[in-house]
Amino acid sequence: MINIDGSLFIQIINFLFLIWVLNLLLYKPVRNIILQRKNKVSGLEQGIEQAETKATEQDAAFADGIKAARVKGLEEKKMRMLEGSEEEKKIFSKINEKAQADFLKIKEQIAKETETAKATLLKEVDSFADTISEKILGRTV
């Protein structure tokens, strides 16, 4: 059987003193370290969330920048194409005008040569007619 005497109260006081010492030397420092660790982890989680948010925003801004650059590039390409087609029309127009001018010069030159040849032949028609008629008739005319 268990006898309750004064040693029970000493054991209770000893137990409470041991809990107080353990609390003071072991539990509080461990709880403080755990609390600091929890605060540090939550701070790191917030930093990660902020970094993810910032990365997402930067990614969206980068994508928008790329889209804007593509649109600008396409517009500039269209402008260059229009400028090129206008320049092409000007060049074709100049070439066409030069060709027309050359054609008129050649036509005038041919007309002059034709007139010269015609005038030369008209001068020589009488002598050719006399020569042909002499050959056909066999005598001088």
C-alpha positions as CSV (number, residue, x, y, z in Angstrom):
1,M,0.0,0.0,0.0
2,I,1.0,3.6,-0.7
3,N,1.6,5.9,2.3
4,I,1.0,9.6,1.7
5,D,3.5,11.4,3.8
6,G,5.7,14.5,3.6
7,S,7.8,13.0,0.8
8,L,4.9,13.4,-1.6
9,F,4.9,17.1,-1.1
10,I,8.6,17.2,-1.6
11,Q,8.2,15.1,-4.8
12,I,5.5,17.5,-6.1
13,I,7.7,20.5,-5.3
14,N,10.6,18.7,-7.0
15,F,8.4,18.0,-10.0
16,L,7.3,21.6,-10.3
17,F,10.8,22.9,-9.8
18,L,12.0,20.5,-12.6
19,I,9.3,21.7,-14.9
20,W,10.2,25.3,-14.2
21,V,13.9,24.6,-14.8
22,L,13.2,22.6,-18.0
23,N,10.9,25.4,-19.2
24,L,13.5,28.0,-18.5
25,L,16.5,26.1,-19.9
26,L,14.9,23.9,-22.6
27,Y,11.4,24.6,-23.7
28,K,11.5,28.4,-24.0
29,P,14.7,28.5,-26.1
30,V,13.3,25.7,-28.3
31,R,10.0,27.5,-28.6
32,N,11.8,30.8,-29.4
33,I,13.9,29.1,-32.1
34,I,10.8,27.5,-33.5
35,L,9.0,30.8,-33.5
36,Q,11.9,32.5,-35.2
37,R,12.1,29.7,-37.8
38,K,8.3,30.1,-38.4
39,N,8.7,33.8,-38.9
40,K,11.7,33.3,-41.2
41,V,9.8,30.7,-43.3
42,S,6.7,32.9,-43.5
43,G,9.0,35.9,-44.6
44,L,10.6,33.7,-47.2
45,E,7.2,32.5,-48.4
46,Q,6.1,36.1,-48.7
47,G,9.3,36.9,-50.6
48,I,8.7,34.0,-52.9
49,E,5.1,35.1,-53.6
50,Q,6.3,38.7,-54.3
51,A,9.0,37.4,-56.6
52,E,6.5,35.2,-58.4
53,T,4.1,38.1,-58.8
54,K,6.9,40.4,-60.0
55,A,8.1,37.7,-62.4
56,T,4.6,37.2,-63.7
57,E,4.2,41.0,-64.2
58,Q,7.6,41.2,-66.0
59,D,6.7,38.2,-68.2
60,A,3.4,39.9,-69.1
61,A,5.2,43.2,-69.8
62,F,7.8,41.3,-71.9
63,A,5.0,39.6,-73.9
64,D,3.3,42.9,-74.4
65,G,6.6,44.5,-75.6
66,I,7.1,41.6,-78.0
67,K,3.6,42.0,-79.4
68,A,4.0,45.8,-79.7
69,A,7.4,45.3,-81.5
70,R,5.8,42.8,-83.9
71,V,3.0,45.1,-84.7
72,K,5.4,48.0,-85.2
73,G,7.6,45.7,-87.4
74,L,4.6,44.7,-89.5
75,E,3.5,48.3,-89.9
76,E,7.1,49.3,-90.9
77,K,7.2,46.4,-93.3
78,K,4.0,47.6,-94.9
79,M,5.3,51.1,-95.2
80,R,8.5,49.9,-96.8
81,M,6.5,47.8,-99.2
82,L,4.4,50.8,-100.2
83,E,7.5,52.9,-100.6
84,G,9.1,50.2,-102.7
85,S,6.0,49.8,-104.9
86,E,5.9,53.6,-105.4
87,E,9.6,53.6,-106.2
88,E,9.0,50.7,-108.6
89,K,6.2,52.7,-110.3
90,K,8.5,55.7,-110.7
91,I,11.3,53.6,-112.2
92,F,8.9,51.9,-114.6
93,S,7.5,55.2,-115.5
94,K,11.0,56.6,-116.2
95,I,11.9,53.5,-118.2
96,N,8.6,53.7,-120.2
97,E,9.2,57.4,-120.9
98,K,12.7,56.7,-122.1
99,A,11.6,53.8,-124.2
100,Q,8.9,56.0,-125.8
101,A,11.4,58.7,-126.4
102,D,13.9,56.2,-128.0
103,F,11.0,54.8,-130.0
104,L,10.1,58.2,-131.4
105,K,13.8,59.0,-132.2
106,I,14.1,55.6,-134.0
107,K,10.8,56.2,-135.8
108,E,12.0,59.7,-136.9
109,Q,15.4,58.3,-138.0
110,I,13.6,55.6,-140.0
111,A,11.3,58.2,-141.6
112,K,14.3,60.3,-142.5
113,E,16.2,57.4,-143.9
114,T,13.1,56.3,-145.9
115,E,12.7,59.9,-147.2
116,T,16.4,59.9,-148.2
117,A,16.2,56.5,-149.8
118,K,13.0,57.6,-151.6
119,A,14.6,60.8,-152.8
120,T,17.7,58.9,-154.0
121,L,15.5,56.3,-155.8
122,L,13.4,59.0,-157.4
123,K,16.5,60.6,-158.8
124,E,17.7,57.3,-160.2
125,V,14.3,56.1,-161.5
126,D,14.8,57.7,-164.9
127,S,18.2,56.1,-165.4
128,F,16.8,52.7,-164.1
129,A,13.9,53.0,-166.5
130,D,16.2,53.8,-169.4
131,T,18.4,50.8,-168.5
132,I,15.5,48.4,-168.1
133,S,13.8,49.5,-171.3
134,E,17.1,49.2,-173.3
135,K,17.5,45.6,-171.9
136,I,13.9,44.7,-172.8
137,L,14.0,46.3,-176.2
138,G,17.6,45.5,-177.0
139,R,18.3,49.0,-178.2
140,T,18.9,52.4,-176.8
141,V,16.0,54.6,-176.1
